[in-house]
Amino acid sequence: MNAAGHWLSRITPKPEIGYKQMAGLGDLDSYGQHQALCRLFHLPPKEARAGQPAPFLFRAEQQDGLPVFYVLSAQCPQDRQDLWQVEAKRYTPNIQAGDRLAFKLRGNPTVTRHTAGERGRRHDVVMDAKQRMGWKNLPGDARPTLAQVAYEAGACWFRDRQERLGVQCGDADLRVDGYRTWRQRNGKGIALSTLDFEGHFRVIDSSRFLNALIGGIGPAKAFGCGLLLVRRI
């Protein structure tokens, strides 16, 4: 996958918008954030995008209670509602095998489990690990903390993907934390969990790695997961 023509943007609310608008933007959930960002692009109807790659990847962070979005897209985002301050630049990563990079990733790590006679279902890796070890029934002195379970399950998920991502990351070079669960507010039943991955790795296959940079990693890309942010070290 070619990075040529992509844009990496930092998007924040304009400081001059009204308090009510500012508060509304700060209160957006993951679904609302995606909808707000969609309005910055010329996109075909949702039905026509079914089965297509995500039109953009994003990561949401907060600064002083307000959203800060990092967005990777084929189109340059344009504010048509006079709400957003868009700082966009061409994204032209020059990555070679052997490069060492620091990285940040918010992922939706899942594992597929199969039941006889049924299609495989994806499960949150942390909840799956807790269930498989009988976490609730373990005595207190033998029960790992939720943070420990999240680290082990998340690190295993990431290690299993290293080869297809074209990277090599040592155990000591990886941090996994920030386990969160989220359910859509309007009651549609959409629920997901996220983990934050951070550390540094060595690129071993630049072609695979470029695909991961542009295409994203894992599911739930419409909910702020999958964008890999990197810098040289």
C-alpha positions as CSV (number, residue, x, y, z in Angstrom):
1,M,0.0,0.0,0.0
2,N,1.4,3.4,-1.0
3,A,1.4,6.3,1.4
4,A,1.6,8.8,-1.4
5,G,-1.3,11.2,-1.3
6,H,-2.2,10.7,2.4
7,W,-2.5,13.4,5.0
8,L,-1.7,13.4,8.7
9,S,-3.7,16.0,10.6
10,R,-4.0,17.3,14.1
11,I,-7.6,18.6,14.7
12,T,-8.8,20.6,17.6
13,P,-11.9,22.7,18.4
14,K,-11.5,26.4,17.4
15,P,-10.9,28.4,20.6
16,E,-13.4,31.1,19.5
17,I,-16.5,28.8,19.3
18,G,-19.2,29.2,21.9
19,Y,-19.2,27.4,25.3
20,K,-22.2,25.2,24.4
21,Q,-20.5,24.0,21.2
22,M,-17.2,23.5,23.0
23,A,-18.9,21.4,25.7
24,G,-20.7,19.4,23.2
25,L,-17.5,18.5,21.3
26,G,-15.8,17.6,24.6
27,D,-18.6,15.2,25.5
28,L,-18.6,13.2,22.2
29,D,-18.3,9.4,22.6
30,S,-16.3,7.3,20.1
31,Y,-19.2,7.0,17.7
32,G,-19.9,10.7,17.9
33,Q,-16.3,11.5,17.3
34,H,-16.2,9.4,14.1
35,Q,-19.4,11.1,12.9
36,A,-18.0,14.6,13.6
37,L,-14.8,13.7,11.7
38,C,-16.7,12.3,8.7
39,R,-18.1,15.8,8.1
40,L,-14.6,17.0,7.3
41,F,-14.4,14.8,4.2
42,H,-16.3,14.3,1.0
43,L,-17.5,10.7,1.4
44,P,-20.0,8.6,-0.4
45,P,-23.2,7.5,1.4
46,K,-22.6,5.1,4.3
47,E,-24.3,2.3,2.4
48,A,-21.9,2.7,-0.5
49,R,-18.9,2.4,1.8
50,A,-20.0,-1.0,3.2
51,G,-17.1,-3.5,3.0
52,Q,-14.6,-0.8,1.9
53,P,-11.5,0.1,3.9
54,A,-12.0,2.9,6.5
55,P,-11.9,6.3,4.8
56,F,-9.6,7.6,7.6
57,L,-8.0,6.4,10.8
58,F,-8.0,8.5,13.9
59,R,-7.0,8.6,17.5
60,A,-8.7,10.8,20.1
61,E,-6.9,12.3,23.1
62,Q,-7.9,15.0,25.5
63,Q,-6.3,18.2,26.4
64,D,-7.9,20.4,29.1
65,G,-11.1,18.4,28.7
66,L,-11.3,19.0,25.0
67,P,-10.7,16.5,22.2
68,V,-7.5,16.4,20.2
69,F,-7.7,14.2,17.1
70,Y,-4.9,12.7,15.1
71,V,-6.2,11.7,11.7
72,L,-4.6,9.8,8.8
73,S,-6.6,10.2,5.6
74,A,-6.4,10.1,1.8
75,Q,-8.3,13.4,1.6
76,C,-7.2,16.6,3.3
77,P,-9.8,17.3,5.9
78,Q,-11.7,20.6,5.5
79,D,-13.7,22.4,8.2
80,R,-17.1,23.4,6.6
81,Q,-18.8,24.1,9.9
82,D,-16.4,26.7,11.4
83,L,-15.8,24.4,14.4
84,W,-12.4,22.9,13.9
85,Q,-8.8,24.0,13.7
86,V,-7.1,21.7,11.2
87,E,-3.3,21.3,11.0
88,A,-2.7,19.0,8.0
89,K,0.6,17.9,6.4
90,R,1.5,15.4,3.7
91,Y,2.3,12.0,5.1
92,T,5.3,10.6,3.3
93,P,7.0,8.1,5.6
94,N,10.4,6.9,4.4
95,I,10.8,3.6,6.2
96,Q,13.5,1.1,5.7
97,A,14.2,-2.3,7.2
98,G,16.4,-1.9,10.3
99,D,14.8,1.5,11.3
100,R,14.1,1.8,15.0
101,L,10.9,3.6,15.8
102,A,8.9,4.7,18.9
103,F,5.2,4.0,18.5
104,K,1.8,4.6,20.0
105,L,-1.3,2.5,19.2
106,R,-4.8,2.4,20.6
107,G,-6.2,-1.0,19.7
108,N,-9.3,-3.1,20.0
109,P,-7.6,-6.5,20.7
110,T,-9.9,-9.4,20.2
111,V,-9.6,-13.2,19.8
112,T,-12.0,-15.4,17.8
113,R,-13.5,-18.4,19.7
114,H,-15.4,-21.1,18.0
115,T,-18.4,-23.0,19.4
116,A,-19.6,-26.3,17.8
117,G,-22.2,-25.5,15.2
118,E,-21.8,-21.8,15.4
119,R,-19.7,-19.2,13.6
120,G,-16.6,-17.9,15.4
121,R,-17.2,-14.9,17.6
122,R,-14.7,-12.2,18.5
123,H,-14.1,-11.6,22.2
124,D,-12.2,-8.9,24.1
125,V,-8.8,-10.5,24.9
126,V,-8.9,-9.3,28.5
127,M,-12.3,-10.7,29.3
128,D,-11.4,-13.9,27.5
129,A,-8.3,-14.3,29.6
130,K,-10.2,-13.7,32.8
131,Q,-12.8,-16.3,31.8
132,R,-10.3,-18.9,30.8
133,M,-8.3,-18.6,34.1
134,G,-11.5,-18.5,36.2
135,W,-10.4,-15.1,37.5
136,K,-13.5,-14.4,39.6
137,N,-13.1,-17.7,41.5
138,L,-9.4,-17.4,42.3
139,P,-8.4,-16.7,45.9
140,G,-7.4,-13.2,46.4
141,D,-3.7,-13.9,46.9
142,A,-3.6,-15.9,43.7
143,R,-5.7,-13.6,41.6
144,P,-3.7,-11.2,39.3
145,T,-4.8,-7.6,39.1
146,L,-6.9,-6.5,36.1
147,A,-3.9,-4.4,35.0
148,Q,-1.7,-7.6,35.0
149,V,-4.3,-9.6,33.0
150,A,-4.6,-6.7,30.5
151,Y,-0.9,-6.4,30.1
152,E,-0.4,-10.2,29.5
153,A,-3.4,-10.5,27.2
154,G,-2.6,-7.4,25.2
155,A,1.2,-8.2,24.9
156,C,0.3,-11.6,23.6
157,W,-2.1,-10.1,21.1
158,F,0.6,-7.7,19.9
159,R,3.4,-10.3,19.7
160,D,1.2,-12.6,17.6
161,R,0.9,-9.8,15.0
162,Q,4.6,-8.7,14.8
163,E,5.4,-10.7,11.7
164,R,2.5,-9.5,9.7
165,L,3.2,-6.0,10.8
166,G,6.8,-6.3,9.7
167,V,8.3,-5.3,13.1
168,Q,10.2,-6.9,16.0
169,C,9.5,-5.7,19.5
170,G,11.1,-7.1,22.6
171,D,9.1,-7.7,25.8
172,A,11.0,-5.0,27.6
173,D,10.3,-2.5,24.8
174,L,6.5,-2.8,25.1
175,R,4.1,-1.1,27.5
176,V,0.4,-2.1,27.6
177,D,-2.1,-0.3,29.8
178,G,-5.2,1.9,29.7
179,Y,-7.8,-0.9,29.5
180,R,-11.2,0.7,28.9
181,T,-14.6,-0.6,27.9
182,W,-17.2,1.4,26.0
183,R,-20.9,1.0,25.1
184,Q,-22.7,3.3,22.7
185,R,-25.0,5.7,24.5
186,N,-28.0,5.3,22.2
187,G,-28.6,1.7,23.2
188,K,-27.8,0.1,19.8
189,G,-25.7,-2.5,21.6
190,I,-22.3,-1.5,20.1
191,A,-19.7,-2.3,22.7
192,L,-15.9,-2.6,22.6
193,S,-12.8,-2.5,24.7
194,T,-9.5,-0.7,24.0
195,L,-5.9,-1.0,25.2
196,D,-3.1,1.5,24.7
197,F,0.2,0.1,23.4
198,E,3.4,2.1,23.5
199,G,7.1,1.4,23.1
200,H,9.7,1.0,20.4
201,F,10.4,-1.7,17.8
202,R,12.7,-2.4,14.8
203,V,11.2,-2.6,11.3
204,I,12.1,-5.9,9.6
205,D,9.8,-5.7,6.5
206,S,9.2,-2.2,5.3
207,S,6.4,-3.2,2.8
208,R,4.4,-4.9,5.5
209,F,5.0,-2.1,7.9
210,L,3.8,0.5,5.4
211,N,0.6,-1.4,4.9
212,A,0.1,-1.3,8.7
213,L,0.8,2.4,8.8
214,I,-1.7,3.3,6.1
215,G,-4.3,0.5,6.6
216,G,-4.3,0.5,10.4
217,I,-4.2,-2.4,12.9
218,G,-7.0,-4.5,14.2
219,P,-10.8,-3.9,14.2
220,A,-13.0,-1.0,15.4
221,K,-11.2,1.6,13.2
222,A,-14.5,3.6,13.1
223,F,-14.2,4.0,16.8
224,G,-10.7,5.5,17.1
225,C,-8.7,2.3,17.0
226,G,-5.9,1.1,14.7
227,L,-3.9,4.3,14.0
228,L,-0.2,3.6,14.5
229,L,1.7,6.8,15.4
230,V,5.5,6.5,15.0
231,R,8.6,8.6,15.3
232,R,12.3,7.9,14.8
233,I,14.6,7.2,17.8
